[in-house]
Amino acid sequence: MSNTVDTATILELSRELDKLRKEQEGFVSEINRLHKKLQSNPELVEKSGDDLLGKLRELYQKAKELTENELSVSNTLITELDSFMLQSVHRRKDGSEQKKKRMKADSDMSRLSPAASLKGEQVAARVTPDGAEKHEWFVVKVIHFDREAKEFEVLDEEPGDDEEGGGQRKYKLLMSRIIPFPKRNDPTSAPDYPTGRHVLAVYPGTTALYKATVVTHRKKKTDDYLLEFDDDEEDGSLPQRTVPFHKVVPLPEGHRQ
C-alpha cells in the first residue's frame, strides 16, 4: 500500500504526457497537410494572402506551446520516478521493521505526489486569477500541498508594499499555476533553451518573473542565460541581462503580460 500513491501519480503524469503528445500529433499532421498543399500549389500563397500563412504560424505556435508543456510534465515525471526508485532501494536495504516505520514517517509527504516533494522549495507561481488582464508571476516558497484539492499553499517571502501595510503574503494556488525551478545543484535538470526561445525568467534583483527572449543558449550546462526582457527598453533598445539557469522556466501557454 505504501507504493499506491506514487504509482497512481506516475500513471497520472504518464496519461498527461500521452494526451499532450496526441494533441501534438494532430497539429503536426495539420502542419504537414498545409506544407504539402503549398508545395503542390505555390500560387496559393498569393491567392490566399496572409490567411494561409497566418494559419500555419498559429499551428506552429500551438505545437511549440504543447512541446514546452510536455517538457515541463516530463521533468516532473522524471523527478517522481527517481524518488520512487530511491525509496524502493531504501526499502530493500532496510531489514528492520522499526526503521521502515521511521522512514515512512519521514517520507510520507514526499510520497503524496511529485508536487508534495516541493515542500520548502522555491517555485514560480502565478498569483493572479485566470481572468486577470495580466499574469503576475513571483518566486514563492511552498509551505504545504493539499493532495485532495491538488492545491499548493505558498508564501511570498518578500514584504508587500500595498495599502494593507505589507508583510509576507500567503496564497492557495492550483497545480496549474506552479512551475518548479530547475535544481541549482543539477544543471542537467534545466532545459537547454535555444536562441530566440521565449521563456519566463526572474528579473535580476527582484523576485518577479517576466517574459524574456534567449539571446544566447548555454555553451555549458552550468552557464547562465543572456536574456532580453519584454518591456525593458532603455534608450530605445532592450538591454541584455544575465539570469542563472535555475531561475528560468518555460513560458506558460496563454501568458499575458
MOUR-V372269 format. One record per helix or strand of 2 or more residues. SS is the DSSP state (hx for helix, st for strand). FROM is the first residue (numbers start at 1). LEN is the number of residues. If there is no record, write none. Layout:
ss | from | len
SS | FROM | LEN
SS | FROM | LEN
This chain:
ss | from | len
hx | 4 | 37
hx | 44 | 5
hx | 50 | 44
hx | 97 | 16
hx | 116 | 3
st | 122 | 5
st | 137 | 10
st | 151 | 10
st | 167 | 8
hx | 175 | 3
st | 178 | 3
hx | 187 | 3
st | 198 | 5
st | 208 | 9
st | 225 | 5
st | 233 | 2
st | 237 | 2
st | 241 | 3
hx | 245 | 3
st | 248 | 3
